[in-house]
Amino acid sequence: MKMRPFGDLLPLPEARRRVLAAARPVSGLEEVPLLEALGRVAARTVRAPRPVPRFARATWDGYALRSSATRGAGAGRPAVLHLVGEVYAERRYPGAVARGQAVAIATGGELPRGTDAVVPFERTRVHDDRLEVPLAVSPGDRVAAPGDDYPRGARLVAAGQRLGPASLGALAAAGGDRVAVYRRPVVAIVPNGNELQAPGSPPQDGRIYESNNATLSAVVRAEGGIARPRPPVADDPRRIERALARALIDSDLVIATGGSSVGEHDYLPAVFPKLGRLLFHGIAVRPGKPTLAAAAGGKLLLGLPGHPTSCLSNAYWLLLPLLRQLAHLSGPGWSDETARLTEGIEAPSPGFATIVPLRVVRGRARPTFRDSSAISSLDGANGFAVRSPGDRPLARGAEVRVHRLDPALVGIGEAGSAKSYPRRRP
C-alpha cells in the first residue's frame, strides 16, 4: 500500500478564509407563496403598502364609547351610558355614537364613529340597555389606532432576512400573499470508496454503510439549501472525475467524501486540480486533516474525510459558514457562549487545532469525542470548542468557549442527557 506525504498544512482560520473568499452567494430570485416561505431568505426589502391596521379597532371585548362620557366616574359614582348596538369583528357600525351612548364590540372590531376608547366587559355592569362604567377611561384605551402595528411605508422585511413566523405574519397582515426570495443553494454530495454500500441494502462482508450522505444532507437542508446526495462511486479516478464534473453542472457546491487523504486509493487530490483551481489540501486540525477545496468556474468543490466524525465535524466549522454565505445568510451558523467542563480536555497536538464536540446542558459541557470513525462521537453533541495550537489543557470545572449549534442541526434541546462512551483523544 503506497502512501504520499501531506505538504504544508493550512491553519484552520486560513482554510475557512480561503473557502469563503472563493464562494459566491447564489443569484436568481423566485416568488413563493407566504405559506411556503418559512426559512427562505428575502431578496428584496418589503414595505407596508397601507397602514396596519387600516382602521381603529378594538383590542379587547367590551364597549366602545367616548372617553369624555366617563370623566368623573369613580368612588361609587359610575358613568351611565345607553347601549345602542353591537359590532362584530367582521362588521362596521352603520352610524355615529353620541356622547352618552355605547356599543358592544368584539376584539378586532372597527370602532364606530364618535368613539375613542373601549372598556372591557368585566369592568362594567349592565341592566337591560343601561351600561354602568365604574371608573373613567382614557382616550385610546384598548384601541389599536390606524398604523399602530405598521404605519404605511414601514419596513416589514429587510433584504437578506431569513423569514420566520413573525415576518411572514407581518407580510400577510399588510395584504401580501407572496414574497420574493433568493433561490436555494444546490449542494451535490458524492461519496466515494469501494467499501461503501447504500443503507437499506443487505449487509455484505467487508463493506460498510455509507452515512455521510445522511449527515451532510441534514446540514445542507437545515441551512436552507437543496441537498442532492449521489450513490457511492468506486475508487477509480476517471469515474470520480466524471461524477464530480456531472455534479458541477447543476450544483452551486459539490462535496466529495472519502478519498481525500494521501493513501494509494485517495484520488481526490489528483482529481480536484483537473476540475478547478486547488485552494488547499490538508488542514492543521484534528479530526479532519485530510480536507481539500477547489474553485471551479464560480463554483466550489469541497473534499471532506470519509470518517463520519471527521466529516461532520468539518461540516460544522467549515461547511456551515460556507452554506450560509451561499444562501445570503449572515453569521457563521452558531452562537457563542461559555460553559464549565464536567471533564478535562487535553492540550491539542503540537501544531494542530482540535475540534472538541460538546454536550452542553444548563451551562455545563461534557466532551463527547470517541474516535473519528465513530459517529457516536457526535451523538448528543450540541456545540463544539475550537482549541488552537499551543492552547493549554483545560481541567474539570474550567470555563470553555462553546460554539453552540442551532437546535435544527442537532435535534435535541436543553433537557435530557446523551449516552456516555469511553473517549479517545481527537
N, C-alpha and C positions, 0 to 999 in steps of 0.2 A: 504494500500500500504506500503510494507516494504522498508526501506532504510538502507544501510550499510554505515558506515563512511569510508572516504578515510584514508589510512595510511599516512605516511610521504610523502609529495610531493617533487618530484625531481626538483632541479633548472633547468631552461631551458638549459643552456650550458651543464650540465651533461647529460641530456636526449639525446641531439644531439650527444654528445661524445660516449655514450653507443651504440646508434644505428649504428653510423659509424664504431665503433670498431668491431661490430659483422658482418658487411657487407663485403662480398667477391665480388670483381669485377668478372663479368661473364667470364667464359672460353669458348673456342671454337671460331674458325675462319671460315670465308667463303669468297670466292672470288665473287665479284659482278661487273657487267659492270659499267664503269665510269658514264654512263647516269643514273644509279640508285643509285649512291653512295653519293649523296648530304646529308650532315648531319651525315653520318656514321663516325666511328672512325677507323683510320688506325691502323692495327695490327702490321705492320712492317714499318721500315724506307725504303723509296724507293729513290734510287739514279739514276741520269741520265745515261742511258747506252751508250749515244752518246752525242756529243755537240749539244746544241740548240741555234741558228740554226746550221745545219751541214755545211753550206757554207756561204760565204759572200753574203749578199743580200741587195737590196735597201730598204730603209725605206721611200722613197718619190718617187712620179712620176717625172721623169726628164731624165737626160742624164748621162750615165756612161762614165767616161773619166779618163785620167791620170792627177792627180792634177798638176804635174810639167808643163803640157802644158798650164796652166793658170797663171803661175808665171809672175808677172809684169803687169797683166791686171788691168785697172782702169784709172780714170781721162780721159775718152774719148778714151781710147786705149784698146778695148776689145780683148780678145784672140779669135782667129778664128780657128775653127776646122771643119773637114769634117765628115758629118753624113754618116755612112756606114751600118746601120741596126737598128734592134729593138729587144727587149727582153720582152716577156710577162712573167707573174709570173710562168706559168707552163712550160716554155721552157728554154733551155740553148743555149746561143750563140755558134755557132759551131767553131769559130776561135778566134784568139787573136786580140786585138785592139792596133794599133800603137799609138805613142805619139801624133800625130796631128789629131787623129780620135776620134769620139764619137758615142755612140749607145743609142738610145731612150730606156728607161727601165721603167717598171711598178713597183709599190710598191710590194715588195716581190720577185722580180726577182733576179736570181743569177747573180752576177757581172761577166762580161766577163773577160777572162784572159787579163792581161795587164792594167786593170783599177783599181783605188783605191778610187774613190770618185763619188758622184752623185751631179749634180747641178739641182735644181728644174726647171721645165718648165717655171714658171713665172719669173724666173730670167735670162732668155736668150732671144735672138732674132734669128729667123730662116728665111733664104731666100733660098728656094729650099733645097739643101743639105749642105748649109753653116750655121754653128752654131756660133753665137757670144756670148761670155761669158764676161759680163762687168766687173766682179770682180773675183779676184783669189779665188780658193777654196783650202782647206787643205786636206791632206790625211785622209781618213776615214769619211769625211763629208757625212752625211745621208747614212751611211753604217752600218749594223749590222754585226760584224765580227763573224766567227765561235766560238760558245761557249759564245757569248756576253750575251745571256739570261741566259743559264745554261751551264757551262763547263762540260765535261764528269766527272762523279763521284760526281757531286754536289747533295746535298740533295734536293729532290723535295718535299717530305712529311716525317714528323717525326712520329715514332710510338706514338700512343696516340693522334695524331692531329685530330681534327674534320674537315672533308673535306668540303670545301666551293668551290664556283665557281673558284677562282683563283688557288687553289691547284689542282682541277680537270683539269683545263686548262693546268697546268704545266705537269701533267702526260700524258695528251693527246699530248701535243707538243713534248714530248720525245718519242712518239710512243706507249704508253700504251693504252690498251682498257679495262683492268680490274684492280682491286685493292683488296688486302686482308684487310678485316675489321673484327673487333670483332662482334660477333652476338649481337643482341639487347636484353637487359633485358626484360623478360616476366613478366608482372605485372597483377595478378588477382585482381579484385575488387569485394568484396562480401558485399553488403548492407544487413542489417537485421532490421526487425521491422514489426509488424503486421499492422501498419498504412500505409505502403508503397504500392504504385501501380506504374506500369510502365507507363512512358509518352506515350501518344498516345492512351491509353485506356479511355473509358468514365469515367467522374468523379463519385466517389462513396462517399456517406456520411461518414464522419469520417476518410476518407483516404486522403493522400497527395501524390503528385507525387514525385518519387524518383529522386533527382537531383545530388547526389554526384558521381554517375557513369559518368555523363557527364563532371563534372568539373575535377575529378581526371584523367579520361581518357585523357583529353586535356593536363593536366600537364605531364603525362607519355609520350605522343606522342611528345610533344614539346621538351622533353629532350632525344629523341632518343629511347624510349622504345616501346614495344608492349603491348598495353592495352587489357586486356580480361575481360570486365565487365560481371558480372553474374546477373541473376534475383534476386530480393529481397528474402531473406529467412525469414520465420516466426520466432517469438520469441519462439523458442524451443531449448534447449541446445544441444540435440542429433542431430537435423537437422543442427544446426550451426556448430557443430564439424565435421559432415560428409562433409558438404560443404567446410569447410576450409581445411580438410585433402585431399579432392579430388583436390582442387586448388593448394595445395603444390606440388602435383606430377609433374606437368608440368609448374611450375612457379618459378621464382627466388625470387619474393616478393609477398606476399599476403596481401592486405589491406582489412580490415573489417571496415565497417562504421556503426555507431549506436550500441547500447547495450554495450557501453564502460564505463558507469558511475557506480553508486552504487545503482540503483533502483532495484525493485523486478524482472523486466524483462531484466536487464542488465547482460547478460550471458558471455560476452567475458572474464571478469576477471577470471571466473572459467574454461572456455574452453581453453584459451591460455596455461596455465601450463600443460594441458594434451597433448599438441602438441609440446611443446618445453620448453626451459628454459626462465622463465619470466625475462625480463630485468628491467621493471618498470611498475607501474600502477599509473598514476596521476602525472601531471607536474604543478609546481607553475607558471602557465601562464594563462592569460585571453585575449581573449577567447581560449578554447582548453584544459582546465584542465583534463577532462576525456580521456586521451590518454594513451595507453599501447603498449608494444612491447615485442616480444619473439623471441629467436633464435631457429630454428628448423632444425637441421641437415645440417648446412651450408646455410640455407635459413632464411628468416626473415618473421615474422608476425607483422603487424602494425595495431593497432586498433585506429581509429580516431572517434571523436564525430560525431553524426548524424546531428547536426545542420549545415546547409550549410556553414555559415561564419566560424564557428569554424573549420570545416573540411578543407575548402580551405585555411584558414589562416595557419593552421598547415602544410598543404601541402607545403606552400611557405617556411617556415623557417626550417622545418624538412624533408619533403619528397624530396624537390629539391636537397639538398646536397646528400641525400642517392641515388637518381636515378643517379646522375652524377658519384658517386663513383662506382656504379654497372656497369655503361656504360664506365668506363675508362676515364671519362672527368674530367678535373681539375676545380677548383673553385667551389663556393657554388651555382651558378645559379643566381647571381645578382651582380651588381656593386654598389659601394658606392659613394655617393655624399652628398652635403649639400644643403638645401633649407630653405627658410624663410616661416614660418607658416602664413597663412591668417586667421587662427582661433587658439585659445589656446588649449592646451592639458592638461588634469588634471593629477595629480600625480598618479602613479599606486597604487592599493590597497596594504595595508601593507603585505609584504612577497611575493608578486606576481610580475612577469614581465607582461607587457602589450604589445600586438601586435597592432599597430595602422596603419590601412590601409590608404594610402595617394594617392591623385591625384596630381601629380607634373607636372607643366607646366611652362617652362621658369624660373626655379629657385624658384617658389612659390609652396607651398604644402598646400593642403586642406584635413583635415581628412574626411573620408567617412563613418566611422563606424556608424551603427544604432542599430543593435541587432544581437546576434549570430545566431538567427534563420532566419534572413533575408539576402538572397543572394544579395540584393541591397546594403548591406554594402560594398561589394567589386566591385560593378558596377562602372567602371571608374577608379578604383584604379590601378596605375601602379608602385607602390612601397609600402614599409612599413617601419615603425620605430619600433625598439625594445626598450621599456622603462624598465629599470632594476628596481628591488625592491629598494626603497629608493630614486629614482630619484625625483627631484622637478617638480612642474608644469611648463609648458612652455607657456609663454604668446604669444599673437599675435605679429608677427614680429621677434620672436626668431628663431635662427638657429636650425635646426634639422638634424640629420644624417639619410639619407634615403638609404635603400637597394632597388636599382632601378631594377625592373624586366625586363627581356628581352621582347621586343615587341611581340614575338611569344606567350608569356604566357598571355598577356593582350589584344591583338588585337586592340590596339589604338596607335596613335602616339602622338607627342607633341601638335599638334593643337587641337582645339575643347574643349568643356567642358562637363563633365559628369553631370548627373542630381544631384540635391541637395535635400536631405531629412532631416527631423528633426533627430538629433543624440541623442544617449544614451551613457552612459558610458560603455566601454568594461567590 
